[in-house]
Amino acid sequence: MATRPCEEPRCLRRPAKSLQELPEGAKVGIPNDPSNQTRALVVLRDAGLITLKDGFDPYESTASLANVTANPKKLDLVEIANPVLARSLDDLDAAAVVNNFALQAGLLATRDGIAVEKRENNPYVNILVVREKDKDAPWAGELLKSWHSEAIRRFIAEKFGGSVVPAF
């Protein structure tokens, strides 16, 4: 979730410094595709701002606005296509911006974010996979070894400024 500071005189609202600071009725942009919308709703759930239907498990299914069973702050959850969420921040109080689009818009989770999804037990970690027939190929082992190297860890830290975190 990100907010953009108001820099123009016409803009009177101050960006929230945390999800909990969002005012009642805040307009929050969330991705309109199932997997990323689920991720946004889970972040809001984990922050205690919404409740999702009993038994919801992101490892088992996706969530949509229809699965929100409580919204005590009456957040106005607005579904928006991923590529335009970051550019919509001027019209929103906050938005769940997918990292690649955030980076394109000059946003960093570590600098501009007011919440980041949990690293632990996260079903959305990117993984490196090979075909079953290639799993024992020498090149597959070398690829895995190089991917899990300290050089790659440093590259990720430098390139993404903490907005991407190695899960290895």
N, C-alpha and C positions, 0 to 999 in steps of 0.2 A: 504494500500500500504506500502510495506516495502523495505528497502535497507539493504544490509549487508556491513559493512565496509571491505575494502580490507586490509588484514593482510599479504599477501604474497608479496615478492618483485616483482614478475612478474605482479602484478596487479597495474596498473597505474591510473585507474580512481578513483576519489573521489566520494563517494556516495552522492546523492542529499540530501539536508536537507528539501526540500519541493517538492511537485509535480511541482510547477512553475519553480523550478531550473533544472528540467530535460532538458537535451540538445535536440536540434532538432534531430530527428531521433532516440531518445532513444528507446531501446528495453524494452518493458513493458509486463510482463507475466500477462495474465488474465485467470481465470478459463474457462474451456471449457464446463461446464454444464450451461444450460439456466438461472437458478435463480442466481447463483453466478456470471456468466458473466454479467448479468444485473446489479447486485450490483456494480461490478467493473466499468462498463461503466458509471453508475450514479455518482460514486465518481469522475471519470475523467471529466464528464460533469459539476458537481457542482464546480469543481476547475477551470472551464473555459478552459480546454485543448481540449475538443472535443465538438461537437454539435450532438445531436441525432435528429432523424426525428421529424418534427413538430407534436405536440400533443401527444408525447410519455408520458405515465403515468405508472410508475412501479406498481401501484395498479391494473392496467387493463391488462398489458401484459408484456412479457419479451423483452429484446433487444439483438441484436447480432451485430457482426461487420457490417453486411449489413445495420444496422440502423444508422451507423455513417455517418453524412452528412458533417461534417467539422472536420479536424484534422490539424490545422495550424502549429503545431510543427512537423508534419509528424512522429508522434510516431509510432514505429513498434509494433503493438499490436499482441502478440503471444499467441495463445490459447494453454493452457497446462492443463493437468489433475490436479485437486486439490491436490491429495496426493504428487505430485512432485514439485509443485510451489515453496515451501520454499527451497527445495534442489536445485532448478534451479537458485537461486539468483546469484551465481557466474558467470552465463552466461547471466544475464540480468542487466539492469540498475535499474529496480524496478519490483515489482510484487504485485498483489492483492492476498494476502494469507488469506484464510478462517481461522478464529480464532483457531479452534481445530487443524488444521495442523500447524499453526504458533506456538502454544504452544508446540506441539510435537517436533518442530525444535528449541525450546529455544528462540523463538521470542516473544516479548511483544509489542503490539500496542503502549503502552505509552512510551516505550523506543526505539523501532526500527522503528516505523511507521512514515511515512512522510505525511500520510493523513488517516483519519478515517471517515467512513460514518456518515452522520448526524444522530443525535438521534431523532430529531423532525420529525414528519410525515414520519417515516421510516416503510415501509410495511414489513420489515424482522424481526421485533421483535418476539422473541419466546414467545409463550403464553401457558398458562396452560388450558387445556380443559378436559371436561368430557362428557360422553354420555348424551343426552337429558334426558333419563330416570333417570340418577343419579344426575342431577343438584341440586335437593333439598335434597339429602341424607345428613345426618349429617356429614359423613366422608368427603364429598366434601367441605363443609363449613370449616371444620377443616383444610383440606389440603390447601385451599386458604389462610386461616388466617395464617397458619404456613409459607407458601411460601412468604407471604408479610411481614414477621417479620423482625425486626431489626437484629436478629441473622443470618438470611439468607443473608441480605444485607452485614453484616460484613464478612460472609464466602466468598461471591462472591468477595468482595474487597481484602481480604487476599489471596484467592486461585488464582485469576486471575490478580492481580497487576494492575487493572484498564483497562485491555484489554476486560473485560466483564463488562457492566454497567447495573445495575438493571433498568428495565423500569417501575417499580412500585413505 
